[in-house]
Amino acid sequence: MTRRTFTSLVAGSAVAAGEWVDLFDGKSLDGWRAAENPGSWKVADGSLYAGGPRSHLFYTGGAGKGGFKNFELEVEAKAAPLANSGVYFHSAYQEKGWPDQGFEIQINNTATGEGGYRERKKTGSLYAIRNVYKQMVGDNEWFTLAAAVRGNNIQVRLNGTLIVDYVEPATPFVPRNSSIKERRLGRGTFALQCHDAGSKAWFRRVRVRPLADGIAAVGEAPATDDTYRDIMQFGADNIPMVDFHVHLKGGLTLEQALARSRRDGIQYGIAINVGMGFPVQDDAGLASFIHSMKGQPAFVAMQAEGREWVEMVSRKTAAQFDYIFTDSMTWTDRRGKRMRTWLPGEVGEVANPQEFVDTLVERAVGILEREPVDIYVNPTYLPDVLSKDYDRLWTEERMKKVAAAAARNNVAVELNDRYKIPSPAFVRVFKDAGCKFAFGTNNTGPADLGRSEYGLRMIKECGLRWQDFWVPGLTGKAIDRKGSILKL
């Protein structure tokens, strides 16, 4: 193991590439310059403390004179409850306002936003470029942010876990209304953020290892197609870029899924199926899955299958998941026939389509009213034998019944990539009812794990905004509201 030598240099001469340098001496603000409200910064107990009106503290010392291009940066930080803060790089000193050059690594565990705005980007996000929506560290807890810039690549690690791996295209896409005008890798200094008077944060170590300027591109830049641009733009618009319905099936491993998530800029919710006829049918199987996902930068989800699941899972185990989702694809008709509607052999011939869909509506409403689920997935699905008549069978009256039940019970509605449902007309009915939406793929393996293309299309066709989208914790967990139905 190579022994690293750290040098304290807050106001001395520039250092050679490869040498680690402490930028904060633990005692003073030497080498740093505060803008806008300098009184918001002080040194206490060996830490830089941010507390007061908006201010940004820029590194102006001797290390990296002329700015840092390629580097490794380590920052140890802590945030108080509801605090918003950040670490900037490739930035430049400015007297007032939010830095309009460079990139920000977000610090936000539980901040909710100001006024009517709700902040969803969590600690470790490469702000508005690669957003992280899952809270991975707690308030009042020291954590380490590590950032590395090498050529066209930015990596961010949180407590050693890689959560951002962004490769800059040859022509970077700059979202409209971007708070940082220049989002292009170049050269600049570092800055720490005091976001507002209610946000308190501490930094007890800031150190950098400059790397050679001539590092070649280290990753293949993605194609900046329409989907890429939509993901970037809508993420910057505060729409959560999360696929909440991803399965490790068909040979797709967790490592492959996380790599694709980082590549595409879409965080994932990884789901385990539990229910009658599935490999997992009890707490033990669920506990094993939860353990396998511990510390991973992905949401942990349960897909509740069939109506029997409420008798198989304990409330204690269900509460350990970030969210629970289900669909209305498994139900029993008025004659006592249980069917899985995606299997033609179980559906059989449908002699009376109108009665079939009326029953489906009844079952869907019952599920939404009764079961402790956070997302209604594969919504409005019809079996193959009826799918050609989707628009005729899903009348406005039927649509409104399902939408009202979802809204009444705070159940988000999935924009499903696999089946391209609900239809645009149904999306508008859900929206008018006050429902929230969530992206979901429901993949069968790596080949059909897309980039939420159908959901992105619905945003544009149906005029959806960030206020129309769900994230875990938005309305509390359904298991807390309805968990008493579980038999265990």
Rosetta blueprint (number, residue, H / E / L):
1 M L
2 T L
3 R L
4 R L
5 T L
6 F E
7 T E
8 S E
9 L L
10 V L
11 A L
12 G L
13 S L
14 A L
15 V L
16 A L
17 A L
18 G L
19 E L
20 W E
21 V E
22 D E
23 L L
24 F L
25 D L
26 G L
27 K L
28 S L
29 L L
30 D L
31 G L
32 W E
33 R E
34 A E
35 A E
36 E L
37 N L
38 P H
39 G H
40 S H
41 W E
42 K E
43 V E
44 A E
45 D L
46 G L
47 S E
48 L E
49 Y E
50 A E
51 G L
52 G L
53 P L
54 R L
55 S E
56 H E
57 L E
58 F E
59 Y E
60 T L
61 G L
62 G L
63 A L
64 G L
65 K L
66 G L
67 G L
68 F E
69 K L
70 N L
71 F E
72 E E
73 L E
74 E E
75 V E
76 E E
77 A E
78 K E
79 A E
80 A L
81 P L
82 L L
83 A L
84 N E
85 S E
86 G E
87 V E
88 Y E
89 F E
90 H E
91 S E
92 A L
93 Y L
94 Q L
95 E L
96 K L
97 G L
98 W L
99 P L
100 D L
101 Q E
102 G L
103 F E
104 E E
105 I E
106 Q E
107 I E
108 N E
109 N L
110 T L
111 A L
112 T L
113 G L
114 E L
115 G L
116 G L
117 Y L
118 R L
119 E L
120 R L
121 K L
122 K L
123 T L
124 G L
125 S L
126 L E
127 Y L
128 A L
129 I L
130 R E
131 N L
132 V L
133 Y L
134 K L
135 Q L
136 M L
137 V L
138 G L
139 D L
140 N L
141 E L
142 W L
143 F E
144 T E
145 L E
146 A E
147 A E
148 A E
149 V E
150 R E
151 G L
152 N L
153 N E
154 I E
155 Q E
156 V E
157 R E
158 L E
159 N L
160 G L
161 T E
162 L E
163 I E
164 V E
165 D E
166 Y E
167 V E
168 E L
169 P L
170 A L
171 T L
172 P L
173 F L
174 V L
175 P L
176 R L
177 N L
178 S L
179 S L
180 I L
181 K L
182 E E
183 R L
184 R L
185 L L
186 G L
187 R L
188 G E
189 T E
190 F E
191 A E
192 L E
193 Q E
194 C E
195 H L
196 D L
197 A L
198 G L
199 S L
200 K L
201 A E
202 W E
203 F E
204 R E
205 R E
206 V E
207 R E
208 V E
209 R E
210 P E
211 L L
212 A L
213 D L
214 G L
215 I L
216 A L
217 A L
218 V L
219 G L
220 E L
221 A L
222 P L
223 A L
224 T L
225 D L
226 D H
227 T H
228 Y H
229 R H
230 D H
231 I H
232 M H
233 Q H
234 F H
235 G H
236 A H
237 D L
238 N L
239 I L
240 P L
241 M L
242 V E
243 D E
244 F E
245 H E
246 V E
247 H L
248 L L
249 K L
250 G L
251 G L
252 L L
253 T L
254 L H
255 E H
256 Q H
257 A H
258 L H
259 A H
260 R H
261 S H
262 R H
263 R H
264 D H
265 G L
266 I L
267 Q E
268 Y E
269 G E
270 I E
271 A E
272 I E
273 N E
274 V E
275 G L
276 M L
277 G L
278 F L
279 P L
280 V L
281 Q L
282 D L
283 D H
284 A H
285 G H
286 L H
287 A H
288 S H
289 F H
290 I H
291 H H
292 S H
293 M L
294 K L
295 G L
296 Q L
297 P L
298 A L
299 F E
300 V E
301 A E
302 M E
303 Q E
304 A E
305 E L
306 G L
307 R L
308 E H
309 W H
310 V H
311 E H
312 M L
313 V L
314 S L
315 R H
316 K H
317 T H
318 A H
319 A L
320 Q L
321 F L
322 D L
323 Y E
324 I E
325 F E
326 T E
327 D L
328 S L
329 M L
330 T E
331 W E
332 T E
333 D L
334 R L
335 R L
336 G L
337 K L
338 R E
339 M E
340 R E
341 T L
342 W L
343 L L
344 P H
345 G H
346 E H
347 V H
348 G L
349 E L
350 V L
351 A L
352 N L
353 P H
354 Q H
355 E H
356 F H
357 V H
358 D H
359 T H
360 L H
361 V H
362 E H
363 R H
364 A H
365 V H
366 G H
367 I H
368 L H
369 E H
370 R H
371 E L
372 P L
373 V L
374 D L
375 I E
376 Y E
377 V L
378 N L
379 P L
380 T L
381 Y L
382 L L
383 P L
384 D H
385 V H
386 L H
387 S H
388 K L
389 D L
390 Y H
391 D H
392 R H
393 L H
394 W L
395 T L
396 E H
397 E H
398 R H
399 M H
400 K H
401 K H
402 V H
403 A H
404 A H
405 A H
406 A H
407 A H
408 R H
409 N L
410 N L
411 V L
412 A E
413 V E
414 E E
415 L E
416 N E
417 D L
418 R L
419 Y L
420 K L
421 I E
422 P L
423 S L
424 P H
425 A H
426 F H
427 V H
428 R H
429 V H
430 F H
431 K H
432 D H
433 A H
434 G L
435 C L
436 K L
437 F E
438 A E
439 F E
440 G E
441 T L
442 N L
443 N L
444 T L
445 G L
446 P L
447 A L
448 D L
449 L L
450 G L
451 R L
452 S L
453 E H
454 Y H
455 G H
456 L H
457 R H
458 M H
459 I H
460 K H
461 E H
462 C H
463 G L
464 L L
465 R L
466 W H
467 Q H
468 D H
469 F E
470 W L
471 V L
472 P L
473 G L
474 L L
475 T L
476 G L
477 K L
478 A H
479 I H
480 D H
481 R H
482 K H
483 G H
484 S H
485 I H
486 L L
487 K L
488 L L
